[in-house]
Amino acid sequence: MSRNEDVAFERKHHVYPGTWVGRELPLTEDGEPRLPDPRPRAKTDKPNPKDLIGARKPATLSVIPSSALLHMGRAMSDGSDKYGSFNWREHPVKASIYVDACLRHLMAWFDGERDAEDSGVHHLGHAMACLGILVDAEFMGGLLDDRPAEGGPAPALIKALTR
């Protein structure tokens, strides 16, 4: 079925994703089904006490695009199948290995290849997985820091070349 045929079927049979499947729905003036609001709103001006505590937490995870997390999750699952879950926490990892892998995935994506040939996973998901492993390995103390000596030219060059 085409997307238009899917929509026509859904409207005719009142079939919609979520909890409204098969229910008789009231119709709008235009004859379209009126879907109930799936997210009922509280009618109060007072904040929930949890809101005040949650707002002080160090990260706002709700601003991370779900598409990015899902692609990263697929890449992490692929790595987990191949090498074991959280293997970098059991055995230290070299920074250069993950930087190289991340850059290879970025270059492949930038050159027009969406998914990695070996895994079928989005290259950007793999790149994010590499960066996530680097951050976690550094935080957990399992990163073998084989970067060049501190004081490389990149920060100064970027500043100098910025117009």
C-alpha positions, 0 to 999 in steps of 0.5 A: 500500500502507498502512504496515501492508501495507508492514511485512507485506511487508517481514517476509514477504520479509525486505526491510529498508532498508539492506544486508539486502535479500533475505538470509535472516535468523534469527528471534527467538522471536516469529518476527520477523526478527533484523536484524544490528546495522548498527553493529558495536561495537569491543570495547576500552576504549582510545579511538581516538587520533582521538577525543582530537584530534576532541574538541578541535575547536571544533564538535560538528556531530553535535548538529545535527539532520539534518532541519534541515540537510536543509531548510536544504540545500534552501533553499540549493539553491533560492537557488543555482539562482536567484542562484548558489552562494555569491553573497554571497561574490562581492558584498557583501550587506546585513544588513537584506535577509537579516534581513527575509527570515528574519523573513518566512519565520518569520512565514509558518511561525508563521502556519501555512504550512509551505512557501514557495509559490514554492519548495516548501521549508520556511519554516524551511529558508529562515530558516536559510539566511538566517541561515547566509548572514549568519554566513558573509558576516560571517565572510568580510568581505562583510557590509554592516552596515546595522543600526541604531547599536549600543546598541539597546534589545532586550538591555536590554528582554529583560532587564527584561521577563524574569520 
